[in-house]
Amino acid sequence: MHYSYLEEEVARKCYFRQYRVQLLIHITEQYVVSVYRKPMLSIIKCKQACFLISVTSSQHMGDFIRVLEQVEDSNPGLEPVNVLRGLRRSTGLRDFVQHFLGTIREDSTSEAPVMDSNLSDFIGRAMRHKVTERGREEGVVLTADGTTVAMSPVLLGIEAGLVSKTRCRVRGLYPLTLARNMGLSFQRFHSSLLSQRLGPDGCWDDVTSPQVFTLSDKPSLATDALVNGGMDGVILGLEVSAQSQRPLKLSSLLRRYYCHRLEGEGLDAAPRLISRLRRENFRELARPPLLQRQVVRSLVLQRRLIDHSTMLAQEKEELTAVVREGINEFVHRYMDCPAIIPRCQWGAAPYRGTPTLLSLPLSFMYIHHTYQPGQPCLTFQQCSADMRSMQRFHQDDRGWDDIGYSFVAGSDGYLYEGHGWHWQGAHTKGYNSKGYGVSFIGDYTSSLPSQQTMELVRDRLASCAVGGDWSATSPCMATDS
């Protein structure tokens, strides 16, 4: 029997993961191309089976969307809101969520999709958020733009938007996505049970096939991934509630939002509703007084539903003061400041030598362009490769300890951490200790960066520096020692 090169590659991938094949046969039997035997081994040649084998261990948004498409294709005609109910049922979410979205009958097949147990297990793992004792954050996925998102608040926000009966006014939207998690975190920080109110971020073991996400510091109850997912849930929930026609498929909505490819003009020509513009969109939708009210209301409701008690007026007044402080930090950190891709995420090599701690605050910001790489980078993968290339040049050719810049601006909507807020760079001779060095990736001797990229540095990063967002990154740097 003749097999094409592609088919042989598919078979080989199945061979290396043959220990997972058997449990997937019944899911994908209609897609099996052929089965043939070698001594002591059966190799299944099927694109669908191989995809499902790899996806069961990958925590990437693209893989989550493809699994969602499998669920939708297996349940034709089922409305997106019913697909979401099925996903919610697989997570076991109760109490607070059911107050806003209602209960789901366990034996119902008309309200929720029928799912194979393996798909259900994968979705459950992707949606059940928790942080382990070893600092590993579960229930999160890596998106194509390099940020990490908790899936539960995203999908709860969309479900709330779909069941909303009033355009642009979604019952329970903020409590389900952001407010409850933030409020509980603010309370525990105030009681000295947590070392920080918000964050931290973290890094994946492998950005190509992500499986384990490890936090960079002790966790709050509102990690960066939960905040990202919460903001996305608010944005998408309001978007679907405002549409006169509901989306035909949940997977299509997520793909448009998370998987949009930037082209020539970058973000300047991009649609509004994409994950790279998360902070800009959220800033337009949510005002600090609204966030404060929603957090307080969520905590009052939490007390009533879980503890079955009522909060007294004096207690509510004290709670409001605690929440106000937390919201001030949230607004500065996630709405005023830009998102910064950490060193471990773009694959930085260790610092060589002993870094010099800056004496903060600094008075200046020095702007550069890289010249080489000469082209703007439009994807997380390309920007990360450019960062590694510049670091190698600075360390190996120039003999410096590290990449010279404090931060580097890609044209993908993100800043990339170099020396960061705390450590002295090598960017402006004679002035390295007096200011931050920021470079745009690309050769701009005869043109300018995109408007969005310039605003990212001029408005957001500068505002962040003035406001002193130095707690967002820990003053620690990996070295060879």
Salt bridges, closest charged atoms under 4 A:
GLU9 OE2 - ARG12 NH2 2.91
ASP63 OD1 - ARG66 NH2 2.54
GLU69 OE2 - ARG255 NH2 2.97
ASP73 OD1 - LYS249 NZ 3.26
GLU106 OE2 - ARG94 NH2 3.63
ASP107 OD1 - ARG105 NE 3.33
ASP116 OD2 - HIS26 NE2 2.71
GLU137 OE2 - HIS129 NE2 2.63
GLU138 OE1 - LYS130 NZ 3.98
GLU159 OE2 - ARG88 NH2 2.74
ASP224 OD1 - ARG333 NH2 3.95
ASP232 OD1 - ARG278 NE 2.77
GLU239 OE1 - ARG272 NH2 3.01
GLU315 OE2 - ARG303 NH2 2.33
GLU325 OE1 - ARG197 NH2 3.04
GLU329 OE1 - ARG197 NH1 2.77
GLU329 OE2 - ARG333 NH1 3.88
ASP336 OD2 - HIS332 ND1 3.85
ASP396 OD1 - ARG352 NH2 2.99
ASP402 OD2 - ARG343 NH1 2.69
ASP443 OD1 - HIS369 ND1 3.90
ASP459 OD1 - ARG458 NE 3.15
